[in-house]
Amino acid sequence: CASFGVCGSVSSAMKELSLMARVMMIFRFFILFFFIMFLGCPLMLLVSPVRILHIPLRKYFGVRNSWLPLDLVQQLFARTCLLLAGIRVRVEGKENLDGHQAFLCMYSHVSNLDPFFLMAHSPISFKFVGKKAVFLVPIFGWAARAYGHVPIDRGNREKAVASLDHAQNKAKKWGRSIAIAPEGTRSKTGELQDFKKGAFHVAEHLQLPIAPVVFFGAWDLWPPGQFFALPGTAVVRFLPPVLFEPGQSREEVALRVRNTMLESLKDKPKGLARGPPGGLFFLGHLLSNGAIMAATGLGFRRLLGW
């Protein structure tokens, strides 16, 4: 429930949808659910022991982070999820991220799709710091832990600090990039919320460039209270990095990051719309949903001995 965002009251947007739109939404949700829980995540867990090859690949063959096997598997998984959901993503500002540099990514949190956008389309593979409830979901949560993402217990300050320390140590030891939502939780209005302090404690400790990221269209496709996402187009925009300048406080850096994101959010891209994207993407969406439906049916037939 926590990971797929179906909790809570039904929003007014949901009530305004036609019967066919609701039926198709439920259909896409269950197709994606079966893919994640019975195909995608089990396969990710199955190949997760390949992680032991990451050290020799980095050390002896010069394979950098984001091109390691599990990074590529994670990217493929996220792209498949978005394809099944019928969501096309446009990316702006990729040139602002140097693939040879580690970053601390801070993204505006407007929907349950945000981590999937970043996993699928960022030029850098991030380790996410996310709420503990997501990691408690069987299979999905296990895969998240196996791929190095870090749960945080927002209800327990000591445990939350310990989780952030763990993420910091991982970033320092392996040169990995971390992604965290500085707002702490998903926006209910689609507007940028106040920032929490934890993300900037991490930034100060690591002294990594902060990579701000904003999303457009994601909140409209999946607002709070809506059962699942509508098909459509979203935009991921990577902004120029923000650096800790000598003598700057955490509060000053937080203000700079926030102002950078707010300024970018004023410049809304064109072409954002609900409804299935056309062309080859839509064909891929139909074929992938059909393939998952066929695989699910075959699996149940074998399970029931029909």
Buried (B, 14 or more C-beta within 10 A) or exposed (E): EBBBBBEEEEBEBBEEBEEEBBEBBEEBBBBBBBBBBBBBBEBBBEEBEEBEBBEEBBEEEEBBBBEBBBBEBBBBBBBBBBBBBBBBBBBBBBEBBEBEEBBBBBBBBBBBBBBBBBBBBBEBBBBBBBBBBBBEBEBBBBBBEBBBBBBBBBEEEEBBBEBBBBBBEBBEEBBBBBBBBBBBEBBBEBEBBEBBEBBBBBBEBBEBBBBBBBBBBBBBBBBBBBBBBBBBBBBBBBBBBBBBEEEEEBEEBBEBBBEBBEEBBEEEEEEBEBEBBEEEBBEBBEEBBEBBBEBBEEEEEEEEEE
